[in-house]
């Protein structure tokens, strides 16, 4: 074909189309089985583009068509749903001024400069959205000059401010019917594909997340390609509401959040008991695997982040300050500090693999709209470890770490774990081709040696190295990415870190970055929802309540509680002037594992009447026997 363009389509092979063809033409030529479900195209250089984009836009002429079931396709679908909602809102409320409408973990939202919306308004907006879907409007991209954009959005001060911040030549908008919105895209081809949606809530927000700016109205929503998936999601949402860690955290007095520190969790005494139980097990397990624990500062010189490479990739999410007129940054990650500890003295190959762990407090700036209890915070504790080794040791280290990862998750009750191997991104990486190839081979070899099934995730590695990600599945079927193993040949070299090799020369070590829980705060949120607050005894802040049947048995109740506490069992005596039935109900509502009822017969015989959280009556047992059983249960982390 004269003047033809050749495009390699993942899962199909090469497709030839005429010069000037779009990706829609490439899709037609590929004749994929699920072509009707395709929403956009992912190119070899990491971009996601509209199907209407010119086929020559594919960097290396290799593309992957994405559907709702792909992460890139999901983002396109949900962001297009936000535009659909904005079109409906502006049609019903002409004075409403759209600002931004990003995709978030729970779906999407759009912020408007508008009067407060009511539940009745949401119903009207949903109805108008349904009308627009029925119209099946084409969604078209428009390239604009700055002056054209300023003229088009002159009546919206929020868009005008955004346009003034954008560089010339990068301004675009999308049109669907009579609605035009400033956006870089990409979007679905037509509104008709956005068939199933639900607006979930209204909240307040501030323009650009700054309380000094205008207050906005935020509408959240969720969307799916069909009604069945939406209905299933809404059912799961209802179940999730019952297990919401924010509600349970308040009821169990574990933690709280306050306007004085938005996005920063405040841990209460019982929350610290739970947190410390997790940490104590983490420390004990790491000692068994030969790790040494360190702690590095929260604030470090800005120059360090240039050296590490984080400046180029993370500075938009970092906090900054000045100390003695020298710019500093609050650390978003622990690894540069870990390298400084390593460099404090010369190491020998005989020490390798050198395993150094840190429960490091890091800070990352998140927009207020995406903050979500413990799941998305601005300060969290990352359970990092950095393992320094020789290139020859990489595979063995990774194999051991994979086994350790599964042990940790199994102890916490997560046995459904999905694994992904992410390889080198096409752009923005550091390090040589040889090092990347060796790192990827080491990770894949370790997975195969451990007989772990994994999904290949091309191009999704970190900027400094490939990685293995671990996704745990909770009791509601939700997947959470927690653990990661990342091989890094580059950062030690950037820091001029060396070791004395067996031949007497100085060589650069391999640095393996590793987290298991990920964010300690987020992992505890997952635990709360997975167990619905009904923690196993070894984790529960209050595992046992001792309930005297009358005030005159309070002294024996205190004795029982003290005996349990001396044995390392978390117990409390309920000495309130309440009836026994009320105390039992309250203990069950508080998710206490065991209630030990004591009265005259128990005090005289040195026994306790045992009731379980599930309501089982185990009868009267000697106190010493109960202590032994509970200690065994805690030790076994059942």
NUSE-785755 format. One record per residue (C-alpha): y negated, x negated, z negated; residue number from 0. Coordinates in steps of 0.5 Angstrom, whole numbers, padded with zeros to 4 digits. Example, Ala and Ser with C-alpha at 12.3 -4.5 7.8 and 13.67 -1.06 7.14 Angstrom:
# NUSE-785755
       y       x       z   resi
    0009   -0025   -0016      0
    0002   -0027   -0014      1
//
This chain:
# NUSE-785755
       y       x       z   resi
    0000    0000    0000      0
   -0006   -0003    0002      1
   -0011   -0004   -0003      2
   -0006   -0002   -0008      3
   -0007   -0003   -0016      4
    0000   -0005   -0019      5
    0001   -0002   -0027      6
    0007   -0004   -0031      7
    0008    0002   -0035      8
    0012    0001   -0041      9
    0019    0005   -0041     10
    0018    0006   -0034     11
    0017    0000   -0030     12
    0011   -0002   -0024     13
    0007    0004   -0021     14
    0003    0003   -0015     15
   -0003    0007   -0014     16
   -0009    0007   -0009     17
   -0016    0003   -0011     18
   -0020    0007   -0015     19
   -0014    0011   -0018     20
   -0015    0013   -0026     21
   -0009    0013   -0031     22
   -0008    0020   -0029     23
   -0006    0018   -0023     24
   -0001    0013   -0026     25
    0002    0018   -0030     26
    0003    0022   -0024     27
    0006    0016   -0021     28
    0011    0015   -0027     29
    0013    0022   -0027     30
    0015    0021   -0035     31
    0020    0026   -0038     32
    0014    0028   -0043     33
    0008    0027   -0038     34
    0005    0034   -0040     35
    0005    0031   -0048     36
    0001    0025   -0046     37
   -0006    0025   -0049     38
   -0009    0018   -0047     39
   -0007    0011   -0045     40
   -0006    0004   -0049     41
   -0007   -0002   -0045     42
   -0005   -0009   -0046     43
   -0011   -0011   -0049     44
   -0011   -0007   -0055     45
   -0015   -0001   -0053     46
   -0014    0006   -0052     47
   -0017    0010   -0046     48
   -0018    0017   -0043     49
   -0013    0019   -0038     50
   -0019    0019   -0033     51
   -0021    0012   -0034     52
   -0020    0007   -0028     53
   -0013    0004   -0028     54
   -0017   -0003   -0027     55
   -0019   -0002   -0034     56
   -0012   -0004   -0036     57
   -0013   -0012   -0038     58
   -0006   -0015   -0036     59
   -0004   -0009   -0032     60
    0001   -0006   -0037     61
    0000    0000   -0041     62
    0003    0005   -0045     63
    0002    0013   -0045     64
    0001    0016   -0052     65
    0003    0023   -0055     66
    0001    0026   -0061     67
    0007    0022   -0064     68
    0004    0016   -0063     69
   -0001    0013   -0068     70
   -0006    0012   -0063     71
   -0005    0019   -0060     72
   -0005    0022   -0067     73
   -0012    0019   -0067     74
   -0014    0022   -0061     75
   -0012    0029   -0062     76
   -0015    0029   -0069     77
   -0022    0026   -0067     78
   -0022    0031   -0061     79
   -0020    0037   -0066     80
   -0026    0034   -0070     81
   -0030    0035   -0063     82
   -0027    0042   -0062     83
   -0030    0044   -0069     84
   -0037    0041   -0068     85
   -0037    0045   -0062     86
   -0035    0052   -0066     87
   -0040    0050   -0071     88
   -0046    0049   -0067     89
   -0044    0055   -0063     90
   -0044    0059   -0069     91
   -0050    0056   -0073     92
   -0055    0053   -0068     93
   -0059    0049   -0073     94
   -0053    0045   -0076     95
   -0054    0038   -0074     96
   -0047    0034   -0072     97
   -0047    0027   -0075     98
   -0040    0024   -0075     99
   -0033    0026   -0075    100
   -0027    0021   -0076    101
   -0020    0022   -0077    102
   -0018    0021   -0084    103
   -0011    0020   -0087    104
   -0011    0028   -0089    105
   -0013    0030   -0082    106
   -0020    0030   -0080    107
   -0027    0032   -0082    108
   -0034    0033   -0079    109
   -0041    0032   -0083    110
   -0046    0037   -0081    111
   -0054    0037   -0083    112
   -0053    0045   -0085    113
   -0054    0050   -0090    114
   -0047    0050   -0095    115
   -0041    0053   -0091    116
   -0037    0059   -0094    117
   -0030    0061   -0094    118
   -0032    0066   -0089    119
   -0036    0061   -0085    120
   -0029    0057   -0084    121
   -0025    0063   -0082    122
   -0031    0065   -0077    123
   -0031    0057   -0074    124
   -0023    0058   -0074    125
   -0024    0064   -0069    126
   -0029    0061   -0065    127
   -0025    0054   -0064    128
   -0019    0059   -0062    129
   -0023    0062   -0057    130
   -0025    0055   -0054    131
   -0018    0053   -0054    132
   -0016    0059   -0050    133
   -0022    0057   -0045    134
   -0018    0050   -0044    135
   -0025    0047   -0042    136
   -0024    0040   -0039    137
   -0027    0034   -0043    138
   -0031    0029   -0039    139
   -0034    0022   -0041    140
   -0041    0021   -0040    141
   -0044    0014   -0040    142
   -0051    0014   -0042    143
   -0057    0009   -0042    144
   -0061    0009   -0049    145
   -0067    0013   -0046    146
   -0062    0018   -0043    147
   -0058    0018   -0050    148
   -0065    0019   -0054    149
   -0067    0025   -0050    150
   -0060    0028   -0050    151
   -0060    0028   -0057    152
   -0068    0028   -0059    153
   -0067    0034   -0063    154
   -0062    0031   -0068    155
   -0065    0026   -0072    156
   -0058    0023   -0075    157
   -0055    0022   -0067    158
   -0062    0019   -0066    159
   -0061    0014   -0072    160
   -0054    0012   -0069    161
   -0057    0011   -0062    162
   -0062    0006   -0064    163
   -0057    0002   -0068    164
   -0052    0002   -0061    165
   -0053   -0004   -0056    166
   -0055   -0002   -0049    167
   -0049   -0001   -0045    168
   -0044    0001   -0050    169
   -0047    0009   -0051    170
   -0043    0014   -0048    171
   -0042    0022   -0050    172
   -0037    0027   -0048    173
   -0038    0034   -0045    174
   -0033    0040   -0046    175
   -0037    0046   -0043    176
   -0044    0047   -0046    177
   -0043    0042   -0052    178
   -0044    0035   -0051    179
   -0043    0030   -0057    180
   -0045    0022   -0058    181
   -0038    0019   -0058    182
   -0034    0012   -0056    183
   -0028    0016   -0055    184
   -0022    0017   -0052    185
   -0021    0024   -0052    186
   -0016    0029   -0050    187
   -0016    0031   -0043    188
   -0017    0039   -0044    189
   -0019    0043   -0050    190
   -0013    0047   -0049    191
   -0008    0042   -0052    192
   -0011    0043   -0059    193
   -0007    0049   -0060    194
   -0006    0049   -0068    195
   -0011    0048   -0073    196
   -0013    0050   -0080    197
   -0020    0048   -0083    198
   -0018    0046   -0090    199
   -0024    0045   -0095    200
   -0031    0044   -0095    201
   -0035    0039   -0099    202
   -0041    0035   -0100    203
   -0043    0028   -0097    204
   -0049    0024   -0096    205
   -0051    0021   -0089    206
   -0048    0014   -0089    207
   -0045    0015   -0096    208
   -0052    0013   -0099    209
   -0054    0018   -0104    210
   -0061    0016   -0102    211
   -0060    0020   -0096    212
   -0060    0027   -0093    213
   -0054    0031   -0096    214
   -0049    0034   -0091    215
   -0044    0039   -0091    216
   -0037    0036   -0089    217
   -0031    0041   -0087    218
   -0024    0038   -0087    219
   -0019    0040   -0082    220
   -0012    0039   -0080    221
   -0009    0040   -0073    222
   -0002    0040   -0069    223
    0000    0041   -0062    224
    0004    0047   -0064    225
    0004    0053   -0069    226
    0011    0051   -0072    227
    0009    0044   -0074    228
    0002    0046   -0077    229
    0006    0052   -0081    230
    0011    0046   -0084    231
    0005    0042   -0085    232
    0002    0047   -0089    233
    0008    0049   -0093    234
    0008    0041   -0095    235
    0001    0042   -0097    236
    0003    0047   -0102    237
    0008    0043   -0105    238
    0004    0037   -0105    239
   -0002    0041   -0108    240
    0003    0042   -0114    241
    0005    0035   -0114    242
   -0002    0032   -0113    243
   -0003    0026   -0117    244
   -0010    0027   -0119    245
   -0009    0034   -0122    246
   -0003    0031   -0126    247
   -0007    0025   -0128    248
   -0012    0029   -0131    249
   -0007    0034   -0135    250
   -0003    0028   -0137    251
   -0009    0024   -0139    252
   -0007    0018   -0134    253
   -0014    0016   -0131    254
   -0021    0019   -0129    255
   -0026    0018   -0123    256
   -0034    0019   -0125    257
   -0040    0019   -0121    258
   -0042    0013   -0124    259
   -0037    0009   -0120    260
   -0035    0013   -0114    261
   -0028    0010   -0112    262
   -0027    0006   -0118    263
   -0021    0009   -0122    264
   -0022    0009   -0130    265
   -0015    0008   -0134    266
   -0014    0012   -0140    267
   -0009    0010   -0146    268
   -0003    0014   -0143    269
   -0005    0011   -0136    270
   -0005    0004   -0138    271
    0002    0005   -0141    272
    0005    0007   -0135    273
    0001    0002   -0131    274
    0003   -0003   -0136    275
    0011   -0001   -0135    276
    0010   -0002   -0128    277
    0007   -0009   -0129    278
    0012   -0011   -0134    279
    0018   -0010   -0130    280
    0014   -0013   -0124    281
    0013   -0019   -0128    282
    0020   -0019   -0131    283
    0023   -0019   -0124    284
    0019   -0024   -0121    285
    0021   -0029   -0126    286
    0028   -0028   -0124    287
    0026   -0030   -0117    288
    0023   -0036   -0119    289
    0015   -0034   -0118    290
    0010   -0037   -0122    291
    0004   -0032   -0124    292
   -0004   -0034   -0123    293
   -0010   -0031   -0123    294
   -0016   -0033   -0118    295
   -0024   -0030   -0119    296
   -0026   -0024   -0116    297
   -0033   -0027   -0113    298
   -0032   -0033   -0109    299
   -0037   -0037   -0104    300
   -0039   -0034   -0098    301
   -0037   -0040   -0094    302
   -0030   -0039   -0096    303
   -0029   -0033   -0092    304
   -0031   -0036   -0086    305
   -0026   -0042   -0087    306
   -0021   -0037   -0088    307
   -0022   -0032   -0082    308
   -0023   -0026   -0086    309
   -0031   -0026   -0085    310
   -0030   -0024   -0077    311
   -0025   -0019   -0079    312
   -0027   -0016   -0086    313
   -0034   -0017   -0087    314
   -0036   -0010   -0086    315
   -0031   -0008   -0092    316
   -0034   -0013   -0096    317
   -0039   -0013   -0102    318
   -0044   -0019   -0103    319
   -0048   -0022   -0108    320
   -0052   -0028   -0109    321
   -0051   -0033   -0115    322
   -0056   -0039   -0115    323
   -0059   -0037   -0109    324
   -0052   -0038   -0105    325
   -0049   -0032   -0102    326
   -0042   -0030   -0105    327
   -0037   -0024   -0103    328
   -0033   -0020   -0108    329
   -0026   -0022   -0105    330
   -0023   -0017   -0101    331
   -0016   -0021   -0101    332
   -0013   -0026   -0106    333
   -0010   -0031   -0101    334
   -0016   -0036   -0100    335
   -0016   -0036   -0108    336
   -0009   -0038   -0108    337
   -0010   -0043   -0103    338
   -0015   -0046   -0107    339
   -0010   -0046   -0113    340
   -0005   -0050   -0108    341
   -0010   -0055   -0106    342
   -0011   -0057   -0113    343
   -0006   -0062   -0113    344
   -0001   -0066   -0108    345
    0005   -0062   -0107    346
    0012   -0065   -0105    347
    0017   -0062   -0101    348
    0022   -0062   -0107    349
    0018   -0056   -0110    350
    0019   -0052   -0104    351
    0019   -0046   -0103    352
    0014   -0046   -0108    353
    0013   -0038   -0110    354
    0006   -0036   -0113    355
    0004   -0029   -0115    356
   -0002   -0026   -0117    357
   -0004   -0019   -0119    358
   -0011   -0019   -0116    359
   -0016   -0014   -0117    360
   -0020   -0014   -0110    361
   -0026   -0009   -0107    362
   -0027   -0006   -0101    363
   -0032   -0002   -0098    364
   -0029    0005   -0096    365
   -0033    0011   -0094    366
   -0034    0016   -0099    367
   -0031    0021   -0094    368
   -0024    0018   -0094    369
   -0024    0016   -0102    370
   -0018    0020   -0105    371
   -0016    0019   -0112    372
   -0011    0013   -0113    373
   -0009    0013   -0106    374
   -0016    0011   -0103    375
   -0020    0007   -0108    376
   -0026    0002   -0107    377
   -0022   -0003   -0112    378
   -0015   -0004   -0113    379
   -0010   -0009   -0116    380
   -0006   -0012   -0110    381
    0001   -0015   -0112    382
    0000   -0021   -0108    383
    0005   -0027   -0107    384
    0004   -0033   -0103    385
    0010   -0037   -0102    386
    0009   -0045   -0099    387
    0015   -0048   -0095    388
    0017   -0052   -0090    389
    0018   -0049   -0083    390
    0026   -0050   -0083    391
    0025   -0046   -0090    392
    0022   -0040   -0087    393
    0028   -0035   -0085    394
    0032   -0037   -0092    395
    0025   -0035   -0096    396
    0024   -0028   -0092    397
    0031   -0026   -0092    398
    0031   -0027   -0100    399
    0024   -0023   -0100    400
    0027   -0018   -0096    401
    0033   -0017   -0101    402
    0028   -0017   -0107    403
    0024   -0012   -0103    404
    0029   -0007   -0103    405
    0031   -0008   -0110    406
    0024   -0007   -0113    407
    0024    0000   -0109    408
    0031    0002   -0111    409
    0029    0001   -0118    410
    0023    0006   -0117    411
    0028    0011   -0114    412
    0026    0010   -0107    413
    0032    0008   -0103    414
    0030    0011   -0096    415
    0026    0005   -0093    416
    0024    0004   -0086    417
    0022   -0003   -0083    418
    0017   -0005   -0078    419
    0017   -0012   -0074    420
    0009   -0013   -0072    421
    0008   -0018   -0067    422
    0002   -0022   -0064    423
   -0004   -0018   -0063    424
   -0007   -0019   -0056    425
   -0014   -0021   -0058    426
   -0017   -0024   -0064    427
   -0012   -0028   -0067    428
   -0012   -0035   -0069    429
   -0006   -0041   -0069    430
   -0002   -0044   -0063    431
    0003   -0040   -0059    432
    0008   -0045   -0061    433
    0007   -0043   -0069    434
    0007   -0035   -0067    435
    0013   -0036   -0063    436
    0017   -0039   -0069    437
    0014   -0034   -0074    438
    0016   -0028   -0070    439
    0023   -0031   -0069    440
    0024   -0033   -0077    441
    0022   -0026   -0079    442
    0027   -0023   -0073    443
    0032   -0027   -0075    444
    0032   -0026   -0083    445
    0032   -0018   -0081    446
    0038   -0019   -0077    447
    0041   -0023   -0082    448
    0040   -0018   -0087    449
    0043   -0013   -0082    450
    0036   -0009   -0083    451
    0035   -0004   -0078    452
    0028   -0004   -0076    453
    0023   -0002   -0071    454
    0019   -0007   -0066    455
    0011   -0006   -0067    456
    0008   -0010   -0061    457
    0001   -0013   -0062    458
    0000   -0010   -0069    459
    0001   -0016   -0073    460
   -0005   -0019   -0077    461
   -0010   -0024   -0074    462
   -0006   -0030   -0077    463
    0001   -0028   -0076    464
    0006   -0023   -0075    465
    0009   -0019   -0081    466
    0014   -0014   -0083    467
    0012   -0008   -0086    468
    0016   -0003   -0091    469
    0015    0004   -0091    470
    0018    0008   -0097    471
    0020    0015   -0096    472
    0018    0020   -0102    473
    0022    0026   -0104    474
    0017    0031   -0100    475
    0019    0026   -0094    476
    0012    0023   -0093    477
    0012    0016   -0091    478
    0008    0011   -0095    479
    0007    0003   -0092    480
    0007   -0001   -0098    481
    0010   -0008   -0098    482
    0009   -0013   -0093    483
    0012   -0020   -0091    484
    0007   -0024   -0087    485
    0008   -0031   -0084    486
    0002   -0035   -0083    487
    0002   -0042   -0080    488
   -0006   -0042   -0079    489
   -0009   -0041   -0086    490
   -0006   -0047   -0089    491
   -0009   -0051   -0083    492
   -0016   -0048   -0084    493
   -0016   -0050   -0091    494
   -0013   -0057   -0090    495
   -0007   -0056   -0095    496
   -0002   -0061   -0094    497
    0005   -0063   -0098    498
    0008   -0070   -0098    499
    0014   -0069   -0093    500
    0021   -0072   -0094    501
    0019   -0078   -0089    502
    0013   -0079   -0093    503
    0008   -0076   -0089    504
    0003   -0071   -0090    505
    0005   -0064   -0087    506
    0002   -0057   -0087    507
    0006   -0052   -0090    508
    0008   -0045   -0088    509
    0004   -0040   -0092    510
    0008   -0033   -0093    511
    0004   -0028   -0095    512
    0008   -0022   -0099    513
    0006   -0016   -0103    514
    0011   -0011   -0105    515
    0008   -0005   -0108    516
    0001   -0006   -0104    517
   -0004   -0003   -0108    518
   -0002   -0002   -0115    519
   -0006    0004   -0116    520
   -0004    0007   -0110    521
    0003    0006   -0112    522
    0002    0009   -0118    523
   -0001    0015   -0115    524
    0006    0015   -0110    525
    0010    0015   -0116    526
    0006    0021   -0120    527
    0007    0025   -0114    528
    0014    0023   -0112    529
    0016    0025   -0119    530
    0011    0031   -0120    531
    0010    0027   -0127    532
    0017    0028   -0129    533
    0018    0020   -0130    534
    0024    0017   -0132    535
    0024    0015   -0139    536
    0023    0007   -0138    537
    0016    0009   -0134    538
    0014    0016   -0138    539
    0008    0014   -0143    540
    0011    0019   -0148    541
    0018    0019   -0147    542
    0020    0023   -0154    543
    0016    0028   -0158    544
    0019    0029   -0165    545
    0018    0036   -0167    546
    0018    0038   -0174    547
    0020    0046   -0175    548
    0015    0046   -0181    549
    0010    0042   -0185    550
    0014    0040   -0190    551
    0019    0036   -0185    552
    0013    0032   -0183    553
    0014    0025   -0187    554
    0021    0025   -0183    555
    0018    0027   -0177    556
    0014    0021   -0178    557
    0020    0016   -0180    558
    0024    0018   -0174    559
    0018    0017   -0169    560
    0017    0010   -0172    561
    0024    0008   -0172    562
    0024    0010   -0164    563
    0017    0006   -0163    564
    0020    0000   -0167    565
    0026    0000   -0162    566
    0021    0000   -0156    567
    0022    0007   -0155    568
    0015    0011   -0153    569
    0015    0017   -0158    570
    0010    0021   -0162    571
    0011    0026   -0167    572
    0007    0033   -0166    573
    0005    0035   -0173    574
    0000    0040   -0171    575
    0000    0047   -0175    576
    0004    0051   -0169    577
    0010    0054   -0168    578
    0016    0051   -0166    579
    0017    0055   -0160    580
    0009    0053   -0158    581
    0011    0045   -0159    582
    0017    0046   -0155    583
    0013    0049   -0149    584
    0008    0044   -0150    585
    0012    0038   -0149    586
    0016    0041   -0143    587
    0009    0042   -0140    588
    0007    0035   -0141    589
    0014    0032   -0138    590
    0016    0029   -0144    591
    0024    0027   -0143    592
    0026    0029   -0150    593
    0024    0033   -0156    594
    0027    0031   -0162    595
    0027    0037   -0167    596
    0028    0036   -0174    597
    0028    0040   -0180    598
    0032    0040   -0187    599
    0039    0039   -0185    600
    0037    0033   -0180    601
    0032    0030   -0186    602
    0038    0030   -0190    603
    0043    0028   -0185    604
    0039    0023   -0182    605
    0040    0026   -0175    606
    0036    0030   -0170    607
    0037    0036   -0166    608
    0036    0033   -0158    609
    0033    0038   -0153    610
    0032    0035   -0146    611
    0026    0036   -0141    612
    0031    0040   -0137    613
    0032    0045   -0143    614
    0039    0043   -0145    615
    0041    0043   -0152    616
    0045    0037   -0154    617
    0046    0039   -0161    618
    0045    0034   -0167    619
    0046    0027   -0167    620
    0045    0021   -0172    621
    0038    0018   -0171    622
    0042    0011   -0170    623
    0046    0014   -0164    624
    0040    0017   -0161    625
    0036    0010   -0161    626
    0042    0007   -0158    627
    0043    0012   -0152    628
    0035    0012   -0151    629
    0035    0004   -0151    630
    0041    0004   -0146    631
    0037    0009   -0141    632
    0031    0005   -0141    633
    0034   -0002   -0140    634
    0038    0001   -0134    635
    0032    0004   -0131    636
    0035    0010   -0130    637
//
